[in-house]
Amino acid sequence: MSRKFFGTDGVRGKANTYPMTAEMALKIGAAAGRYFRRDSSTAHRVVIGKDTRLSGYMFENALTAGFTSTGMNVLLLGPVPTPAVGLLTTSMRADVGVMISASHNPHEDNGIKFFGPDGFKLSDEAEAEIEAMVMGEIQPAKAENIGRAKRIDDGIYRYIERLKSTFPHGKRLDGLKVVIDCANGAAYRAAPEALWELGADVIRIGTSPDGKNINLNCGSTHPETAAKAVIEHGADIGICLDGDADRIMIIDEKGQIADGDQLMALIAARWAEEDRLKGNALVATVMSNLGLERFLGGRGIDLKRTKVGDRYVVEEMRKNGYNLGGEQSGHIVMTDYATTGDGLLAGLQFLAEMVLTGKPASELAKSFDPVPQLLKNVRYTAGQTPLETLAVQQAIASAEADLKGQGRLLIRKSGTEPLIRVMAECEDPILLEKVVDSIVAEVEAASRT
């Protein structure tokens, strides 16, 4: 069946608007509970984490009701990063993990992400089966088999200990001044604590969530806030996380911003030198810069591209045994340490490189010169199909002809918002702007009709 409400990263939308309503969350929880209950004779459990959005209370309670109604015992983690849910799903021997978050989206939005018992995000096929169950009748448990709910207070500390264990043995962050921007999100406690325990002088930004300020002018989507703080405090580095802390942007000591491509290049090159890069390849999406591909190729490292979404990066990694992948947007996946993107873990890997080499962040954060890339988003009304109009298709064909041999073009729908993303790469900045603007204009026109 065609999927109706699962997107590229679980279910996501505006709170109290379909599909992100309390009623739907209850049904989704019940369907997932029924899907993961292998039999009725043994106890089953689910761990649920959330970020700091106001609506998280509502969805936490609704999901708990749904899961317990089908006999699942619920372990509530409270506000924790998304990668902590993946970790604790496996360490607590749960059948399923759930993260309530809309990642980098504004506070009005929320989402539900699922992790299987192995700590990895569910496949498209599993989500489709759960969705089919939501649309049908869900069998509740017998009254005597209804599940229980329990708060787990130390989940965040288990996650911090796991993070610290990935840092080089015997090394510390003494003498390093680190700005950490937690986006008023899920890592507002874990990230500063982990850095402090490793010895860093920590300057905190975005660590005062009020339910409505998540990602608001801070975090990885607004790294300029941390860049300003780095300069003001004379910090050695800035680390910007997003609302659920599964992505990162790095700020060097000069206030310059480095994206996920630069961080992946650094880690891939180091791991290849140490013969740790499995398959001698990095997995990234079609959005990653052509400069990254050239950098890796110059070192004999393959770049394997997938469609957009860290779940597809991870699927490719697991399928072929690769251990490093990610997205330009800052999802960095290191399966030697974690089952999903982890912004703080990636930040610690960068800090480890600073400690081991003695080099400043500015030298490590620019492994290659990116090919000029321009991305513009066009919002459309749900239900519209602007990419299917003749005028848009003709504009795309013309742009591809103009770029032939000089760059590349990527047009796609966002999997989390009603946006058409138009991206091109080209060494010629005039041609680059021309081809992107020509397509954007036609998409905008089609969206108005």
N, C-alpha and C positions, 0 to 999 in steps of 0.2 A: 504494500500500500504506500501511497505517497505520504510523506511526513507533513504534519500540519503545524506543529508548534515547536518541535525541536529544531534548533538552528545549528550553526557551526560550533557552538560552545554551550550546549544544553538548551534550556528554555530561558528566554529573556524578553523583557518588555517593560512597559510602564506599570508601576505598582497600581493595583486595583483596576487594571484594564486587561482584558483577555489577551494572552493566556495567564498573565501574572496576577491572578486573584486568589484569595484565600481558599475559595471553593475548588479551584483547579489544583492548587498546591496540595490540598487534602487528597484529591483523586490521584494526583501523580505519586504522592507518597504511598497511598494504598496499592496502586498498580506496581510500583517498584518493590514494595514489600512482598506482594504476591509473587512477582517475578523471581525474586531472590530467595524465597523460601523453598529449599530443596525438598523438605518433608515437614510433617507436623509433629514429629516425635522429639525433636531436639530444639534447643534455644537458638534463636537467630538475633543478630544485632546489626545496627546501623549507627555510624558516627555522623553527626551533623555539626558543621561549622558555619560561620557566617562572617560577613564584614560588618561595618558599622552603620549601615543604612537604617533609617527609622523603620522602614517596612520589614526589616529583618526579624523583628519580634513577631510580627504577624505570620510570616512564612515559616518561621521556626516552629511555632505552635501548630500551624495547619499541617505541616509535614509530619510532626510528631503524632498528631491525631491519626493521620493516614497510615503511618507505619505501624503504630500500636494496634490499630483496628484489624490488621492482618497478622498480628502475633509477633511482630518484630520488637525487640527491646532497643530503646533509643539511648544513645550516649551523646549528650549535648556538650560541645566543646566551647561554645561561646565564640567571641571574635578571635579568629585565628587566620593566618594566611592560607590560601588555597593549597599550596604544597604540603602544609601541615595535615590537611585532611587526607591527602594521598598517603602520607607517611603513617598516620595513625589508623587508617583503615586496615593496613596490613599488620601493624604492630599490636593492635587490639583485637586481631583475628575477627574483624567484622566482615559481614557478607557484602556490605555496600557502604560507600561513603557519600555524603552530600555536602556541597558547598553552596551557600546562599549568597550570591554576589552577582553584580553586573559589571565587575571588573573596573574598567576605566570610564564607564558611563556615568552620567550625573546621578544625583541621589534619588531622583524620582523613579529611576529604573531599578529593576532587580532581576535576578536570574537564579536558576537552579542547575547546578552541575553535578553529574554523577561519576563516582569512581567504583570500579569493580573490586572484588576481594583482593586482587593483585596490586591495587593502588593506582592503576591506570584508568584513564577516562574510558567510558563505555564506547563501543563501536557504534557506527550508524545502525547496524542491524539490531543490536540490543535496544537502542533507543526507539527504533521503529516498533519493536515488539511491545515495549512499555507503553508507547503511544496508542497502539491498537487496544491494549487492555484498558487504558483510560477511557477510550471511546465506547467500551463495552461495559458489561457487568463485572464487578470485582467481588469475589467471594470473601466475606469477612471471616475472621477467626471465630471459633466458638467462645462464648463468654468466659469460660475458664482458661482460655489460651490468649487472651488479650495481653499485649506487651506492656512493659514498664518503661519509664523514662528516668534518667539519672544524669546529673551534672558531673562533668569531669573537669576538675579545677586545675590539674597539672599538665594538661595537653600542651599548652604553650611552652612549658619548660622542657618537656620531652623533645619538642621540635627544636628548641634552642640548643640543646645538647647535641642533637644530630647535626645541626649546622656547624657547631664548633669542631666536631669530629672530622669534618672535611678540610679543615685548615691544616697546613703543614705542621707536623708534629714538632713541638718545642718552639714554634714561632709565635710571636705576639705582634700586636699593633701599637706597641709603646712608641710614643713620639709622633704618631700620626693624628692629625686633626681631621675628623670626618664629619661632613654635613650629611645627615640622613633625613630625607623627606619621605614620610610615610603616607602622604596624600590623605591624612585624616582617616585612614582605612584600617584594614585588618592587621597590619603589622605595626600598629602604633606602639605596642608594648614590646613585641618580640625583637624587632630590628634594633632599636637603641640598646636594649639589654644585651643582645648577642655581641654587638660591637664593643660595648663597655667591658663585658667580661673578658674579651680578648685584648683589652688594654688600650683601646682608642680613646682619644679625647673627643667626645661626641657632642655635636651641635644638632639639636632636634628641631625639625620643621614638620608641620602636619601631623602632630601627635596629640591633638585636642579635639577628637571627634564629638560632634553634637547631633549626629543622625542626619544632618543635612549638608554638611560641608565636605563630604568625601569627594576627592578629585577637584575641589573648587579652587582654581588658581594655584594649584600645587600638584606635586607628584609627577609621574613620568609624562603625563600629557601637558604639563606646564613646567618644564624644567628650568625656565628662566627664573623662577622664584628661588630655587636652590642655587643657581648660578650666581645670583646676586649675593646670597648668603656666603658662598665660598669666597668671593672677593672681599666682602666686608669683614669676615673673620680670619682671613688669611689661611684658609683651610687647604689641606693637601688634596682633597677629593670631595666630591659630592655624589651621593647615591640617591637616585629618585626611583621610588616604587610606585605602582598604581594601587587602586583601591583594594585589590585582593592580594597584592604583593607577588604576582606571578610574572611580572615583567619589570624591566629596569632600564634606566638611562644613566650614563656616567657623566659627571661634570669634572673636568680637569682643574688644576690649580689656577688656570688662567680664566676660568669661567666658560670654557668651550664645551659644547655638548657632543657626546659620542653615542651613537645608537647601537642597536643590537648587532648590526653587521660588523662594526668595528670590534665589539667584544668577542663575537664568534671567531673573527679572524685571529685575534690574539690567542685565544684558548686553543684553537685548532692548530696553529703553528707550534705552540708550546707542546701540545700533546703529541704532535707528529714527531717532533725532535726527540721526545722521550719514549717513542714507540708505544704510546698509549691510545692513539687514535684508531679505533677499530674500523677495519675496512678502508683505512686511509681516506676517509671521506667525511664531509660535513653535510648534514641535511638541512636545507633551508627552503623557503617558499619562493614562488615566482616574484614576490615583491623585493627580494634581496637585490642589492645593487650589483650591476655588472662589474664594478670595480672589485667587489669581493671575489667574484668568480675568477677574475684575472689574477688577483693576489694568490688565491689558492692554487690555481693552475701553474703559476710560476714556481711553486714549491712541490709540485707533483701530487697535490691533494685534489680529490674529486669533489665537485659540488653537485649534490643530488637535490633537485628542486621538486617541490610538491605544491598542491593548491594551497590557498591561504587558510590558516588555522593551525594552531599548535598541535591539535589532535591528529592532523594528517602528517605532520612532521614526526610525531611519536610513532604513528602506525608504520611509516617507512623505516624508522630506526629499528623498531622491533622486528619487522619483517626480514630485514637484511643484516641485523646484528650490529648496527652502528651505535655509537655511544655519545655522540654530540650532534645537536641540532638546534634550530631555533628560528626566530623571526626578526626581521629588521625592527619591528615595533618593540622589541626588548624581551620577548619570551626566549629564554635560554634553557635548553633541556639537556641535562647531563645524567644519563640513566645509570652511570656508576654510583650516583649519589641519590637520585630522586626519580619519581615516576612522572613528573610533570614540570612545566616551567617554574623556576624559582628565582625571583629577582634578587633576594638577599644572598642566596647561595652563589649566584653569578657574581654579585658584588664582592663576596669574600674571595672568590677565585681571582678577581682583578687585584684586590688588596694583597693577596698572597704573592702575585707577580711583582707588585711594588716592593714588598718586603724582601723577596728572594733576589731581585735584580738591583735594588737600590735606585731604580729609575723613577722619575716623576710621572704622575698620571698623564701629563701632556704628551710624553714620549710613547707611552704604552697605548694611549687611546686613539691613535691614528696609525693603523697598520697600513692603510692604503688611501689613495686619493679617489673618492667616489666619482663615478661618472655623473654629470649633472642629471638630476632626477626631479620631475615635477609631478605632483599628485594633487588633483582637485576632486572634491566631492560634490555631487549634485543630489539634493534631497528630492524625493518624489513621493507621491501619495500612494499608500498601500493599495495594491490591486492594479496599479498601472504597470505597463510593460514597455517603457521607453526604448529599451535596447532592441525591440523587435520592429520598430518603425523603419521605413525605407530610408528616410533622410538621415537617421542616425547610422544605419548600416553603411550608407554611402560615404558619410564623413569618416567612419572608421577605415573603410577600404582606401580612401584617399590618403589618410594619415599613414597607413601602413606602407603605401607606395612611396610617400615622401621620405619615410624613415629607412627604407630598404638599404641594408648595408651600412647604415650609420647609427642605428640604435634599435630600441624595441618598444613595443606598446602593449599595455595590459589594461583591459576594461573588465570590470567585474561588479557584481552586486555585493554589498556588505552582507555578511551572514547574521549580523546583530542589530542593524539599523536600516531604515528605508533609504539607503544611499547608493548611488552609482559612483564607483571610484574609477577615475580616469588617470592613469599613470603612464608616463613615457620617460625614456632615458635617451640622451643624445649629447654628443660633445658640442654640438652647435646650439647655444642657448636660444637664439632667435627661432630656429626651426622647432626646437623643443616647445617653446611657448605657443607657437603657431598651431602645431598639431593638437596639443591638449585643448587649447581654447576653442578650436574649431569643433571638436567633439562635444565639449561642455556646452557650447551654444546650442547645438542640435538636441542634446539630451534635455536641456532646460526648456527648449521650445516644445519638445514632445511631452514634457511633464506638465505643461500648461494647458494642453488640449484635452 
